[in-house]
Amino acid sequence: MISWKCSLLVVVALVVLVTVAGVRPNALLILTPLLHSRILLAALCIVAVSVPLGDLLMRRLLSQQTDDHRASPDLADGEYSMLPEEKLLFASAFGMGILSVLMFLLASVHLYNKVSAICLMGCVAILGRKTWRPLVNSLKERCLGLRLSARSLPLILSVAIALCFALLPTVNYDALEYHLGAQSEYIRNGGFCLLPFNVYSNFPMGVEMLYGLGLLFGGDGVPQVLHCLFALLTAATVSCAVRRLSKTAADVFSPLAFLATPLVMLSCGQANIDLALAFYSSLVVLALILFPFPLNRQQSLFIGLLCGLSLAAKYTAVVQICFPAALALTIRTVKTRSPNNKSLMIKNALFFGSGVLVPFLPWAAKNLVLQGNPFFPLAYEWFGAKFWSHEAYALFQNAHASRLHGGILQWFSALGTNLLDLVAGQKNLSVFAVALPLALLRKPSRTSSALWVYVLSSFAGWFLLTHWQDRFLLPLVPACVVLAMEAFHTTASLTLKSLVRICMTSLILINLWYAFAVLSQGNAFDYLTEKTDLHEWRARGLPHFQAIDFMNESLETGRHHVLFVGEARTYGNAVRVVASTVFDRSPFLETTQEYVTAHDKVQALRNAEFTHLLYNGYEIKRLHDTYAPYGWRMAPAIESTMREIAPLLKEVFHAGHPGLEGVSVYELSR
């Protein structure tokens, strides 16, 4: 039942959004996700049907009882029992991992199509229909008596705003290039195929296979909603971990501290995989809190599989999740002082390592078959690759290496600047920054000490080994929230707790205002209310989509083969394409560089069976200005070759500035 306080707060919030935030009187449009129920239901179905698969695996792994809905967080040492919501979170993680493996198998045997996806979903739903009944009953008992109060409103608003971001068409570069771009090529091919000029398509794609299932089962929009659901699952996991550590009842601050962070909120509008990594890493933290030490073999395998699922999503999980978890298991096993410590450590290490490897091995096998290198594009020095070169590898290394130069003073200056931006930057105004200092004012527990080591070491590794992309830090945010909320709930000072609560509430409202303002400024509600269609939305920010729409409407799918020049984002096209990333060799230059005259170069493109050429002058300039200092110097050669051959080609489409400044489609007619 909704209380009068909640109703009053809703009215006040709407008035603030209209008057203070400076948006149009459309605050009620925050409910527009309801207009896209088909996409939401498709994404929720994928998560729902995965739970029985994960539950089956958990029953095999854990010999202890895991479904006691009367379990309490404060059990005696050496005991543990999973609450229904904790079991649901673990089951969903394992289940989605199993679904991704099943989709991998379909792609391997070239049954990667809509019929197979629907049949897979139907079979899994039928087989798991009995699993949901006891879980729903136990959750129902725990939810009895819960009421929607004024405290719940910010959490409801944050979920609604996150879903609004998720329902917008993806414009993220990486998603259009390979997270979804590679999946669209696999769907067109009916299964895995080598994309020789898309280096990122060779990364492990455990999460992307779920996105492929979403594309096949529910269509466009489902992958991005799945990425948003990972954020919601992570928020729930954080809440469970805080409750376990602080021995308190569930609260709204814990999930809000994660979900209301602008970096998390904005990431919900990108079909990336970083929120999936955040989910897996938070589950590893929860498992380490939940299981008593010393662990048995099944529990070590359990945690190893969670780390393996993260590794099957992204290579950086080795540093961000796998190594810290292995270190924590080793240290805590040593501290148990068991008489058979050495034997126990060896057995646990073998089972943990097996769990890490199992989800990753399918991707290693795929790369070994297609590229001759199980870790491609890494380990090129040892294994090489079929369709790469030393120059391309050097370019890749230069662009992804650390950008620390100028001595120790600049190093510390850059460290301080990035740390400050992480805590209080425009996209990272973190609620946990208010409560996190509390953890330094009290004697840390063993768990909080381990979390501090994990956070600081992962941040140092990110800072030293990468070029400071803030979204790579999303897996650390759950651990920071757990530290902050544990300190908040266990502090003895009521005055300090009240002050922190006021500051946290203020930051949450500021973050929600910022996210809502971003939605309003970008005319997002026009799309969500179907006043703007998909083509108009994408064409406004991505000129090459106008060319893609033109080709989809005018070219026959099976008869035409298009070469993308300077444009790697192939998602959305319906015809066969060849495109290269900025870190690959250019098929355009490789095809034409051996010839002198313009006529011979055009003929070489025709001989390569290309029927059309899409040229993006905007992207050529952007890539040169952005990446040339790190090795990408192909822009002058591409532009020079295009000036030679353009007069010999028939331009059938042009958008943007005249000449080679805009986006053009040329017909390579004979």
N, C-alpha and C positions, 0 to 999 in steps of 0.2 A: 504494500500500500504506500502511496506517495504522500509524505507528510506535507503540512502547510509550509514548513521551513524550506523544503526542497522546491515547492512551487514558487515561493517568493524569490528564492535564489535564481531560479530559471529566468524569471521576469527581469531581475536586476542584471543578470548576465547578458540577456538580449539587449537591454537598454544600453549597457556599456559598449557592447560590440557595435551598435549602431551609432552612438554619439561620440564615444572616446576614440574608438579604433578608426573612425572616419570611413567606414565601409557603407555601402548602400544598404537600405533597410531590407536586407535579405538574409538576416542571421538564421532564419528558419531553414535556409537552404543547406544548413549543416546536416539536415536529414536526407539530402539527396542520394546517399547510398541506397536508400530504399527503392529508388527508381531503377537501380541496376541489380535487382535481386537475382537475376539469372546468373550473372557473373559471380556474385557472392556465393550463391548456392553451389555452383560448380567447384569453386575453390574449397568450400567447406566440405563438400562430398569427398574430394581427394584426401583431405586430412582425416575425415571420419572413417573412410574405408581402410585407411592405413592402420588404425588403432588395433583392430583384431590381429593383424599380422604381427605388430610389435608386442602385443600381449602374449601371443603364442611363443615368441622368442624369449620374452622375459620369464615365462613359466619354465622354459627349458634351462635358462641360465641360473635362476635363483632357486635354491632349494627351500629357503625360508618362506613363510607365509607373507605375501605382499598385498593382500587385498582386504586387510582388516580395517573397516571404516571407523572402528572405535579407537584406532591407534592414536597415541599421544606423542607430541614432539619430545617430551622429557622422559624417555625410557631409561632404564638402568644401563650402565656401561656394558657393552658386549651384546646389546639387544638393538634391534631396529625393526620397524614396520612401516610400510609405505601407506600414506594416506591416499584416498582415491584420486585426488587431484594430482598428486605426485606420480602415481602409477599411470594416469592418463597422459601426463607430459612425457614420461619415458617411453610409453607405448607409442605415442605419436611420432617421436623421433626415430625409434627403431622401425616402425611401420613405414614411414616415408622413405627410410633407407632401403627397405625391402622393395617397395614400389619402384624406386629408382633402378634397382638391380633388375627387376622384371622388365622395365622399359628398356634397359640396356640389352637384355636378351632379345627382345622384340626387334630392336634396331640391328642387332648382330645377325639375325636371320632374315632381315629385310621384310619384317611385318610391322613396320613403324607407320601405321596408318590409323585413321579414325575408327574403322571397324574393330581392329585389334584392341585399341584403347578402350572402347566402350565395352567390349567383351571382357577385358581384364577387370575393369571396374565392376561389372556385374557379377563376375565369378567371385571376386574378393568380397563383395558386399553380401552375397548369399552365404559364403562359407563362414563369414564372421558375424552373422546376424545374432547368434546366441551370446556372443562375447559382450555385447553392449548392455544386455539386460542387467546383470549383476552390478556392473559399473555404474549404470544410470541410477539404479536403486540406491546404491551407497552414496552417490553424490546427492541424490534427492534428500536423503536423511540429513546430510550435513548442511544442506541449503535451507532446510526448514527453519523458519523463524527469521531469516534474513529479510531486511526491509530496504527499500530504496530510500536513502536519506540524502540530506544536503551534502554530506561528505562525498557521496558517490558521484555527484554531478561532474566535477572536474575529470574524473576517470572516464565517465560516459562521453563527455565532450572530446576528450583526447582520442578515444577510440573512433568516434565519428569523424574527427578531422583526419586521422590517419587513414581511414577508409576512403575519404574524399581524395586524398593524395593518391592512394593506390588505384582508384578507378579512372584516373586521368591517363591518356595515352602516354606510353613511355617515350621519352625523348633522350634518355641517357645514352651516351655514346657507346659505352661498353656493351650495354644490353642490345642495342641495334646492330652492333658489330659481331658479337659472338655469343653472348648469353642467350639471346633469342635468334640472332642471325644464323648461327651455326645450326640451331634446332630447325629453323625453317628449311635449310638446305637438306638436312636429314629427312625431314618429312617429305620434301619434294622427291628425294631419291628413294624413299621407302626404307631407309636404313642408313647405317654409317657409310660415309664416303670420304675420301681424302680431299681436304680443302687445302691445296698446296700453298696458297698465298694468304692463308689466315692462320698465323702462328698460334693465336689464342684458342683456336678450336681444338688444339691438342692438349689443353689443360684438362685435368680431371673435371668431369661435369656431373657429379652426383646430384646436385640440386637442379641443374639445368634439365636433367631428364624428367624431373617432376614438372618443370615448365613446359617441356614437350608434351607431357601427358595433359597439362592444362590447355595447351593450344589445340590438341586433338579432341579432347573431351568437351571443353567449354568455349574454345575460341579465344580471340584476342582479349586481353584484359585480365585473364585468369592468372598468368604468371606473376604479374605485379601484385595482385591481391594475395597470392601465396607468399610472396616476399613480405608483405605487410602482416600476414598471419604469423610469420616467424617472429616478428616484433611482439605481437600480442602473447604468443607462447613464452617468449623470453621474459616479458613482464610478469607473467604468472609464475615462472620458475624463480625469479628473483624474490617474489613474495614468499614462496615456500622456503627458500633458503634463509631468508631473514627470520621467518617464524621459527625455524629450527634452531638458529643460533641464539636468538634473543629470548626464546621460550615465551613468546607472546602470541596473542591471537592475530589473525590476519588483519591487515590495515590497508588503507588506500594509498598511503604515501609511498610504500615500497614499489608497487607497479608504476605509479605516476612518476617517481623519480627517474625511472628508465624511459618510459614511453613519452613523457612530455619534453625530454631533451630535444631541442630542434634538430640536431644531427640525426637522431633516430626518426623523428617525425618526417623530415624531408627524405630520408632513405626509403620510407614506405612508398614514395612515388618513383622508385627506380627498381627495375627488374634485375637487381644485382644479387649477390649471394652473401653479402657481409652480415645481414641480419640473421641468416641461417647459421653462420659461424658464431654469432653472438648467442644463439639458442643452444647450439651444441656445447659451447664453452660454459654457459651457465648450468647446463645439466651435469657437466663434469664436476663443477664446483658443488652442486647439490648432492651428487653421488658421494663425493669425498666427505661431505658433512654427514650424510646419512649412514654410510657403512661404518661399522666398528672396525678397529684394527686389532690384530693383523687380518688382512683380507684373505679370503679363500680364493681358490682358482677361478671359480665362477664369477666372483665379484671383480677380480682383476680383468677377466675377459669382458665383463659388462662395461667397465670404464674404458677399456681399450677399444671396444666397438664404437663407443661415442666419439673417441678421438679419431678413429678410422673414418667415421662418417664425415667429420670435419676435414680430414685430409682428402677425402674423395670429393670435397667441394672446392678446396683451394690449397695450394702448396704452402702458403704462409702459415697454415695451421701447425706445421711442424714446430715453428718457433712460438706461436701464440697459444697453442693448446697441448700438443702432444708431448713436447719436452718438459714443460712445467708439470704436467700430470705424472709423467714418469719419475721426475725428481721428487715430487711429493710422495708418491707410493714408496720409493726407495727409502727416503728419510724416515717416514713414519713406520715402515717395517723394521728398520734398524732400531728405532727407539722402543719398540715393543719388548726387546730383550728376550725373545722366545728362545728356548734351548736349541731349536732347529732353525735358527734365523737364516743361515746361509742357504739351506735347502729350500726354505719357504720363499726367499727372495728370488732364487733362480726359477722356481716354478711360476711365481707370480709374474716375473719378467717375461717368461715364455708365453704365458697366456695373454698378458697385456700386449706384447708385440704381435701376437697372432691376431688379436682383435683390431689392432691398428692396420695391419696389412690386408685383412680380408676385404673390407670395402674398397680399398685402393687397387687391389690386384686386377680387377677387370679393366681399369683404365690403363694400367701398365701394359696389359696384354694387347689392348687396342693400339696403343702407340707403338708397341714392338712390331705389330703386324703392318701398320700403315706407314710408319716412319723408320723402323729399325732401331728406335731408341725408346725404352720404356718410360723415361722421365722427360721426354721432349716437351718443351724446348730447353730444359735444364740438362746438365751432364753432356752437353754437346762435345766437350773435349774428349770424352771417353767413348761415346757411342756413335757420334756423328748423327746424320739424318739424311733421308733420301732427297728431300726437296729444300735443303737449306745450304748455306755457304758460310765460310769464315767471316765474310763481310757482313752478312745478315746477323750472325751471332754477335759480332762486335757491336753492331748497331743496337741490338737488343740489350746487351750488357751495359752499354753506355747510358741508355735511356732509363734503365731500371736500377742503376747503382746509386749509392748514397751520393748526395751533393754537398758533402762537407769539404770545404776548401778554406784556406786563409789562416790556419793556425788555431791555437787553443782558445784565444779570446773570442774569435768569431764562432767557434764551436759552442762555447757556453752561451753566447748571445743568442744564437739560433735555438739552442735548447730552451732557454728561458722564454723566448718569443713563442715557440710552438707549444710549450707547456701552458703559457698564459692563454693562448688562443684556444687550446683544448678545453680549458676550464671556463673561460668567459668570452670566447669569440661569439660573433653574431649567430653562427649556426650551432654553437656548442655551449650555450648558456646553461650550465649543468646544475640541476637542482642539488645533486649530491655534493657539489663544491661547498655548500653551506654546512652540511653535517659531517663531511669527511674529516675536517680538522679535529672533531671530537675523538676520532679514533687515536689521535696522537696524545690526547690528554688523559688516557686511561691505560692501565696495564693490559697489553694485548694478550688475547688467548692464543692457543696454538693455531687454531684455524685462521684467526685474523692475521697473525704473523705470516702464515703461509700465503694468505691472500695479498698482503703487502708485498712480499717477495715476488709473487706472480705478476702483480700490476707493474711494479717498478722495473722488473727485468724485461717484461714484454714491451713496455714503453721504450726502454733503452734500446732493445733490439729493433723496434720499429724505427726509432730515430737514427740509428747507426746504419741500418741496412737498406732503408727505402728512401724515397724522395718525398716523404712527409705528406702523404695523402690521408686526410683526416678520417675517411671512411674505413681505412684499415684498422683504426683503433676501436671500432664498434664492438669487437669481442671483449674489450677490456671494460666497457661501460657496466655490464652486469656485475662484475667483481667489485668495481668502485661503489656501486649502489649498495651491494651487500655490506661492505665495510661501513659505509656511511649510515645505513639504517640500523645496523647492529649497534653502533656507537650511540645513535639517537635513542634507541629503545632501552639501552642498558645504563645510560647515564643516571646518576643519583640526584643531580641537581634539577629540581623542578623549574627553577627560574631559567636556567640555561636551555632546558628542553622547550619551554614556552617560547623563548626568543628564537630558537632554531625553527620551531613550527611556524612562527609568523613569517620568518624569512623564506622558508620553503614554500609556503602558500603563496607569497608574493611572486616568487620566481615561477611557480607553476602557472599562475595567471598571466604573467608576462610572456611565458613561452607559448601558451595557448593563443594569446592575442597575436603574437608574431606569426604563428602558423596560419591562423585564420586570415591575417592580413596578406600573407603570401598567396593564399588561395584567391582572395578577392582581387588583388592587383593583376593576377594573370588571367582574369576572365575565366577561371576554372569553372565557376558555377554555370556559365553559359553552356559549356560542354556537358556538365553533369545533368543539367536540366534539358539537354538535347536541343538547345537553341543554336549550337554550333556542331557541325558534324565532324567526323574523324578526319576527313581530307582537309577541311579548312583549318582545323586545329594544327595538324602537322605541317601543312604548307606555310603557316605563319612563321614558325621557328626553324624549319628544316627545308630549305629550298629544293634539295634533291628529291624530296618526297613528291613534289609536283611532277618531276621527270618519271619517277617510279609509277605514279598513278597514270601518266600518259602511256607508258609502255604496257602496263597491265590492261589498259582499255583497247589499245590499238595493235598489239602484237599477239600472235598466237603462241600459246604456252610451249608447245612441243617443237616448234619450228625455228625458234630464234634463240640466239646465243649472244649475250651482251657482255662487253668488257667495261668494267667500271675503272675510270682513271681518276686517281686522287680521292676516291670515295670508297670507304671500307664498310659503310653501314648498309648492308644489303637487305635487312629485314623489311618485309612488306612487299617485296617483288614477287611476281608470279612466274617469271620466265627464268631460264637458266642464266646464271651470271658467273663471272670470274672477277674477283676483287682482291686487292692486297691490303694488308695493314701497313701502317707506317714503318713497322719493323721488319717487313718482308722485302724480298726482291720485287721489282715492278714488272708484271707480265707485259705491260705496255712497252716499256723500254727494252725488255729482253726480246720481244718479238720484232722490234724495228731497228735495234741498234746496229745490226750487221749490214744494213742497207744504206746507200748513199742518197739516192734520189727519193723524192716524195712519193712518186708513183710506185716505186719498189716497196716502200714502207707500207703504203696502203694495201698493196697486193699481199704482203706478208701477213697483215691482219686478216685479210680475206682467206688466205690459205690456212690460217689457224682456226677457220670456221666461225669467226665472229661475224654476226650480221649487223650489230649496232654497237655504238660506243657512247657511254655516258661520261661526260667530262664535268667535274665540279671545280671551277676556278676559285671559288671562295675557300674550299677546303684545301686546295693546293697551297694557297697563300698562308692559311692558318697553320698548316703542318710545318711549312718552312719557317715561319716566324717563331713557332713554339719549340720545334725539335731540332732545327738545324744546328744549334750549338752542341747538341749531343750526338751528331753524326748524320742526321737526315739532310742530304744535300741534293736530292733528286729533282727538286722543283724546277730549277733552271732548265735541266735537260728535258723534262716532261713538257714544259711550256714551249721550248724551242721546237720540239718535234711536232707539237700540236699546231703551231703557227705554219709549219711547212705543209702539213697534210690537210688542214681544215678547208682550204679552198677547193680541194679535190673531193670533199665529202658533201653529202646532202644533209643539211641541218633540218631535222623534222620537229624539233622542239627547242625552245629557249626560254629561260626565266632569269630575271635579275638584270644586272648591268650588261651592256652590249659587249660583243666580242667574247674573248676568253675570260672575262671577269665574272660571268654568271655561270649558270648550269645549262648545259646543252646535251641534246641527244642527236647523234649523227648516224645516218644510215650508210653502211658499207656496201652499197649496191655495186654490182659488177658491171 
